[in-house]
Amino acid sequence: MNSASAEPRHAMTVAVVQAAAPLFDTPAALTRAEELIREAADRGAEVVVLPEAFLGGYPKGLDFGITVGSRTPAGRDLFRRYHAAAIDIPGPEADALAAVTRELRCHAVVGAVERQGGTLYCVALFFGPDGYLGLHRKLMPTAAERYLWGQGDGSTLPAVDTGTARLGAAICWENYMPLFRTAMYAKGVDLWCAPTVDDRDAWQATMRHIALEGRCFVLSANQYLRRAAFPADLHPIQGDAPDTVLIGGGSVIVSPLGEVLAGPLRDGEGILTAELDLDDLARARFDLDTTGHYARPDVFTLHVDESPHATVTSGRPTSQQL
C-alpha cells in the first residue's frame, strides 16, 4: 500500500477525572482542579473533564433546614456559606484555569457552582488553548437541588469546536432530557461531556445509551466524595464517620457504538484515559444519525429558544410593549 495515499488516522486522547474537593474551601478546590488537569495532560490528554460542582461543591446529604413551607435560621446561614464558596464568571478562578489550559494547550470541561447576584447556578465551564471559552448552565436542577440552584436558559448551550472534535456538555440528570439531547445532537457534538454526581449502576446504562443514540463519544466524570471532605460542624444524613462515602464515583468513557473504553471507576479517586479513534464517529453514524438521515422532519420538529431571558432589560419599549 502506498503510504502517501493512505488517509491520516484521526486520534485524540481524553481523560475523565474522578475526585472531589473540600466543601466550602474554594482555594483548595481550585488548586486541586489545576493539579488534576496537569496530571491528565501529563498522561497525554487533550480533553479533560472534571465532575459536576467541583468548584463550589456538591453538598450531598445536607438539607439546608428546609421543610415544605419553612426554612430555619441555621439553614439560611448554611446557604450563606455555600453562596460564599461559589465562583463569579468572569472571576479569578476561571482566569486561573484559563491560564492552565493556555499553558498546556489542552481543553477542559470543569463543573462549578456559579454565583450571579443572589442566585447560584450549576455550570460546566469550557476552557482551551485560547483560555476561557464559555459555559453551560444546568437547565433543570434535580429535586432538592432546586433549593440551591437557579435554572439556566437556552442561551448557554454551546458546542465548542476544538479543531478536531466538537465538545458539548450535559450535567447529571440533564442527560435524561430527550429534547435537550436532540438539540445538542443537532449541534454535531462528537465528545459528549457528562459531569455528574450520579453514582448508580443505572447511570452506566444512560451513558451507553447516549453514546449509541447520539453516535458520539461519552466522557462522564463523577465525584468520589467522603465525609472527611465536609467541615466538621456539618452532619450529612449518611453519617459522620470520616470514611463514609457520600458519592461513589463510576466515571466512564464510552465509544459511539456503546463500547466501554475505560471504567467505570469505583472505590476511590483516579483519572481514566482513552485514545479515541475519531474515525469511529463516521463509522457509527453510517446507520444512525438522529438529527440527519434517521430524522423525520416531516413528522417531528423541535424549536429551541437560545435567546437569553433576563428579568429586567434596558432600552426603549417597543410599540407592542406600550
Rosetta blueprint (number, residue, H / E / L):
1 M L
2 N L
3 S H
4 A H
5 S H
6 A L
7 E L
8 P L
9 R L
10 H L
11 A E
12 M E
13 T E
14 V E
15 A E
16 V E
17 V E
18 Q E
19 A L
20 A L
21 A L
22 P L
23 L L
24 F L
25 D L
26 T H
27 P H
28 A H
29 A H
30 L H
31 T H
32 R H
33 A H
34 E H
35 E H
36 L H
37 I H
38 R H
39 E H
40 A H
41 A H
42 D H
43 R L
44 G L
45 A L
46 E L
47 V E
48 V E
49 V E
50 L L
51 P L
52 E L
53 A L
54 F L
55 L E
56 G L
57 G L
58 Y L
59 P L
60 K L
61 G L
62 L L
63 D L
64 F L
65 G L
66 I E
67 T E
68 V L
69 G L
70 S E
71 R E
72 T L
73 P H
74 A H
75 G H
76 R H
77 D H
78 L H
79 F H
80 R H
81 R H
82 Y H
83 H H
84 A H
85 A H
86 A L
87 I E
88 D L
89 I L
90 P L
91 G L
92 P H
93 E H
94 A H
95 D H
96 A H
97 L H
98 A H
99 A H
100 V H
101 T H
102 R H
103 E H
104 L H
105 R L
106 C L
107 H E
108 A E
109 V E
110 V E
111 G E
112 A E
113 V E
114 E E
115 R E
116 Q E
117 G L
118 G L
119 T E
120 L E
121 Y E
122 C E
123 V E
124 A E
125 L E
126 F E
127 F E
128 G E
129 P L
130 D L
131 G E
132 Y E
133 L E
134 G E
135 L E
136 H E
137 R E
138 K L
139 L L
140 M L
141 P L
142 T L
143 A H
144 A H
145 E H
146 R H
147 Y H
148 L L
149 W E
150 G L
151 Q L
152 G L
153 D L
154 G L
155 S L
156 T L
157 L L
158 P L
159 A L
160 V E
161 D E
162 T L
163 G L
164 T L
165 A L
166 R E
167 L E
168 G E
169 A E
170 A L
171 I L
172 C H
173 W H
174 E H
175 N H
176 Y H
177 M L
178 P H
179 L H
180 F H
181 R H
182 T H
183 A H
184 M H
185 Y H
186 A H
187 K L
188 G L
189 V L
190 D L
191 L E
192 W E
193 C E
194 A E
195 P E
196 T E
197 V L
198 D L
199 D L
200 R L
201 D H
202 A H
203 W H
204 Q H
205 A H
206 T H
207 M H
208 R H
209 H H
210 I H
211 A H
212 L H
213 E H
214 G H
215 R L
216 C L
217 F E
218 V E
219 L E
220 S E
221 A E
222 N E
223 Q L
224 Y E
225 L E
226 R E
227 R H
228 A H
229 A H
230 F L
231 P L
232 A L
233 D L
234 L L
235 H L
236 P L
237 I L
238 Q L
239 G L
240 D L
241 A L
242 P L
243 D L
244 T L
245 V E
246 L E
247 I E
248 G E
249 G E
250 G E
251 S E
252 V E
253 I E
254 V E
255 S L
256 P L
257 L L
258 G L
259 E L
260 V E
261 L E
262 A E
263 G E
264 P E
265 L E
266 R E
267 D L
268 G L
269 E L
270 G E
271 I E
272 L E
273 T E
274 A E
275 E E
276 L E
277 D E
278 L L
279 D H
280 D H
281 L H
282 A H
283 R H
284 A H
285 R H
286 F L
287 D L
288 L L
289 D L
290 T L
291 T L
292 G L
293 H L
294 Y L
295 A L
296 R L
297 P L
298 D L
299 V L
300 F L
301 T L
302 L L
303 H L
304 V L
305 D L
306 E L
307 S L
308 P L
309 H L
310 A L
311 T L
312 V L
313 T L
314 S L
315 G L
316 R L
317 P L
318 T L
319 S L
320 Q L
321 Q L
322 L L
